[in-house]
Amino acid sequence: MTVKQQPMICNQVLIALGGNVTGQKDSPFEEITDAITQISLSELIVVKQSRAYRTPCFPAGADPDFVNAALLCKSTQSPAAILQILHQIEARAGRERKKRWGPRVIDLDLLAMGDLILPDRTSYLRWAGLPLAAQMQDAPDDLILPHPRLHERAFVLAPLMDIAPEWCHPVLNMTVAEMFAALDPALLADIHPISP
């Protein structure tokens, strides 16, 4: 009898955190700090934590500025299970999904799991190539990994530089450091660390 070996789930997990309004805490920074505590109490093991950054909202000036951070974690959980953990933490903090890219108490994004591409390369490329107008209206039904906007977002790449500059995007074949260096410097002008 032959037993089919199941593929190993990569245990390197990158998570982005962000928020720009308060819920149960006194500031977006405290909301981020509490979310990190909740993540560390879950099945995820926090290996590295970035500094917190103050970043402009998108579109600029529409809402209060954000606080953003990132985590490098390890886990044996599946991507779907990790996403469920993150959504539960968001819900406990009072996150409501009313408006795409609107104000939020906490936003926890599963950015990547090692070199995993989900659901497949073709789907990833379709979502990564969406024009801005479509991005503002459409959201995928399935988990897309790596996050299809990761390489474009200074507010994601700046915290990732603190914790995983060598992580290589499995589709773009660029490290975080290379993606960060490729950003328009204007996108970095209003991003400032607010914690050591």
VEXDREN-2710 file (C-alpha; in Angstrom, 1 decimal):
% VEXDREN-2710
k/r/px/py/pz
1/MET/0.0/0.0/0.0
2/THR/1.4/3.4/-1.0
3/VAL/0.7/6.4/1.2
4/LYS/0.6/9.7/-0.7
5/GLN/2.7/12.1/1.1
6/GLN/1.0/15.4/1.9
7/PRO/3.0/18.6/1.0
8/MET/4.5/20.4/3.9
9/ILE/2.9/23.8/4.7
10/CYS/5.6/26.5/4.8
11/ASN/5.8/27.9/8.3
12/GLN/7.1/31.4/7.4
13/VAL/4.0/33.6/7.7
14/LEU/4.1/37.4/6.9
15/ILE/1.2/39.5/8.4
16/ALA/0.5/43.2/7.9
17/LEU/-1.4/45.1/10.6
18/GLY/-3.1/48.5/10.1
19/GLY/-5.7/50.7/11.6
20/ASN/-6.8/54.4/11.7
21/VAL/-9.7/54.6/14.1
22/THR/-10.3/53.4/17.7
23/GLY/-12.5/50.6/18.9
24/GLN/-11.9/49.2/22.4
25/LYS/-8.5/50.9/22.9
26/ASP/-7.5/54.6/23.1
27/SER/-5.5/54.9/19.9
28/PRO/-4.8/53.0/16.6
29/PHE/-1.3/52.2/18.0
30/GLU/-2.9/50.5/21.0
31/GLU/-5.3/48.6/18.7
32/ILE/-2.2/47.3/16.8
33/THR/-0.4/46.4/20.0
34/ASP/-3.4/44.5/21.3
35/ALA/-3.8/42.6/18.0
36/ILE/-0.2/41.5/18.2
37/THR/-0.8/40.2/21.7
38/GLN/-3.9/38.3/20.4
39/ILE/-1.9/36.8/17.5
40/SER/0.9/35.7/19.9
41/LEU/-1.8/33.9/22.0
42/SER/-3.1/32.0/19.0
43/GLU/-1.5/29.1/17.1
44/LEU/0.9/31.5/15.4
45/ILE/4.4/32.0/16.9
46/VAL/5.6/35.6/16.5
47/VAL/9.3/35.5/15.5
48/LYS/9.8/39.2/14.6
49/GLN/7.8/42.4/15.0
50/SER/8.4/45.6/13.0
51/ARG/8.3/49.1/14.3
52/ALA/4.9/50.8/14.1
53/TYR/4.7/53.4/11.3
54/ARG/2.4/56.4/10.7
55/THR/1.2/56.3/7.1
56/PRO/-1.2/58.4/5.0
57/CYS/-4.6/56.9/4.2
58/PHE/-5.6/56.0/0.7
59/PRO/-6.8/58.0/-1.0
60/ALA/-4.6/60.6/0.8
61/GLY/-6.6/63.0/3.0
62/ALA/-9.9/61.1/2.9
63/ASP/-9.6/59.7/6.4
64/PRO/-7.3/59.8/9.4
65/ASP/-3.7/58.5/9.0
66/PHE/-3.0/54.9/9.7
67/VAL/-0.7/53.1/12.0
68/ASN/0.9/50.1/10.2
69/ALA/3.2/47.3/11.3
70/ALA/4.2/43.8/10.2
71/LEU/4.9/40.4/11.8
72/LEU/7.0/37.4/10.8
73/CYS/5.4/34.3/12.3
74/LYS/5.7/30.6/12.2
75/SER/2.8/28.2/12.1
76/THR/1.8/24.7/11.0
77/GLN/-1.7/25.9/10.3
78/SER/-3.1/26.1/6.8
79/PRO/-3.5/29.5/5.1
80/ALA/-7.3/29.2/5.5
81/ALA/-6.9/28.5/9.3
82/ILE/-4.5/31.4/9.7
83/LEU/-7.0/33.7/7.8
84/GLN/-9.7/32.6/10.2
85/ILE/-7.6/33.4/13.2
86/LEU/-6.9/36.9/11.9
87/HIS/-10.6/37.5/11.1
88/GLN/-11.6/36.4/14.6
89/ILE/-9.1/38.8/16.1
90/GLU/-10.5/41.6/13.9
91/ALA/-14.0/40.8/14.9
92/ARG/-13.2/40.8/18.6
93/ALA/-11.6/44.3/18.1
94/GLY/-14.8/45.6/16.5
95/ARG/-13.8/45.5/12.9
96/GLU/-16.7/46.1/10.5
97/ARG/-16.4/45.6/6.8
98/LYS/-18.6/48.4/5.5
99/LYS/-16.5/50.2/2.8
100/ARG/-13.6/48.9/0.8
101/TRP/-10.4/50.7/1.9
102/GLY/-12.4/52.7/4.4
103/PRO/-11.5/53.6/8.0
104/ARG/-11.0/50.6/10.2
105/VAL/-10.2/49.7/13.8
106/ILE/-7.8/46.9/12.7
107/ASP/-6.9/45.3/9.5
108/LEU/-4.9/42.0/9.6
109/ASP/-3.7/40.9/6.2
110/LEU/-2.1/37.5/5.5
111/LEU/0.6/38.7/3.1
112/ALA/2.5/35.6/2.3
113/MET/3.4/32.1/3.4
114/GLY/6.9/31.3/2.3
115/ASP/6.9/30.7/-1.5
116/LEU/3.2/29.6/-1.6
117/ILE/1.1/30.9/-4.5
118/LEU/-2.7/30.6/-4.0
119/PRO/-5.0/29.7/-5.5
120/ASP/-2.7/29.4/-8.6
121/ARG/-0.3/31.6/-10.6
122/THR/-2.9/32.6/-13.2
123/SER/-5.4/33.8/-10.6
124/TYR/-2.6/35.6/-8.8
125/LEU/-1.6/37.4/-12.0
126/ARG/-5.2/38.4/-12.8
127/TRP/-5.7/40.0/-9.4
128/ALA/-2.3/41.6/-9.3
129/GLY/-2.9/43.2/-12.7
130/LEU/-6.3/44.8/-11.9
131/PRO/-6.5/48.5/-12.7
132/LEU/-7.1/50.8/-9.8
133/ALA/-10.8/51.4/-10.5
134/ALA/-11.4/47.7/-10.3
135/GLN/-9.3/47.3/-7.2
136/MET/-11.5/49.8/-5.4
137/GLN/-14.7/47.7/-6.2
138/ASP/-13.7/44.1/-6.5
139/ALA/-12.5/41.7/-3.9
140/PRO/-11.5/38.1/-4.5
141/ASP/-13.7/35.3/-3.2
142/ASP/-10.6/33.1/-2.6
143/LEU/-7.4/33.9/-0.6
144/ILE/-4.8/35.2/-3.0
145/LEU/-1.1/34.6/-1.9
146/PRO/1.1/36.5/-2.0
147/HIS/-1.1/39.5/-1.4
148/PRO/-1.7/41.0/-4.9
149/ARG/-0.9/44.6/-3.9
150/LEU/2.1/43.8/-1.5
151/HIS/4.7/45.0/-4.0
152/GLU/3.0/48.3/-4.6
153/ARG/2.4/49.4/-1.0
154/ALA/5.0/51.5/0.8
155/PHE/3.0/51.1/4.0
156/VAL/3.4/47.3/3.8
157/LEU/7.0/47.2/2.5
158/ALA/8.4/49.7/5.1
159/PRO/7.4/47.5/8.0
160/LEU/8.5/44.3/6.1
161/MET/12.0/45.9/5.7
162/ASP/12.3/45.7/9.5
163/ILE/11.6/41.9/9.7
164/ALA/12.0/40.2/6.4
165/PRO/14.0/42.2/3.9
166/GLU/15.3/39.0/2.3
167/TRP/11.9/37.3/1.8
168/CYS/11.6/36.7/-2.0
169/HIS/8.2/37.2/-3.8
170/PRO/7.6/33.8/-5.5
171/VAL/6.0/35.4/-8.6
172/LEU/8.0/38.6/-9.1
173/ASN/11.3/37.0/-8.0
174/MET/12.2/40.1/-6.0
175/THR/13.1/40.4/-2.3
176/VAL/11.3/42.8/0.0
177/ALA/14.5/45.0/-0.1
178/GLU/14.3/45.1/-4.0
179/MET/10.6/45.9/-4.0
180/PHE/11.1/48.6/-1.4
181/ALA/14.0/50.1/-3.5
182/ALA/11.8/50.1/-6.6
183/LEU/9.1/52.2/-4.9
184/ASP/8.6/55.8/-6.0
185/PRO/10.4/57.9/-3.3
186/ALA/7.3/60.1/-3.1
187/LEU/5.4/57.1/-1.6
188/LEU/7.9/57.0/1.2
189/ALA/7.9/60.7/2.1
190/ASP/5.0/60.5/4.5
191/ILE/5.8/57.2/6.2
192/HIS/7.4/57.6/9.6
193/PRO/8.3/55.2/12.4
194/ILE/6.5/56.0/15.6
195/SER/8.0/53.2/17.8
196/PRO/11.7/52.2/18.3
END
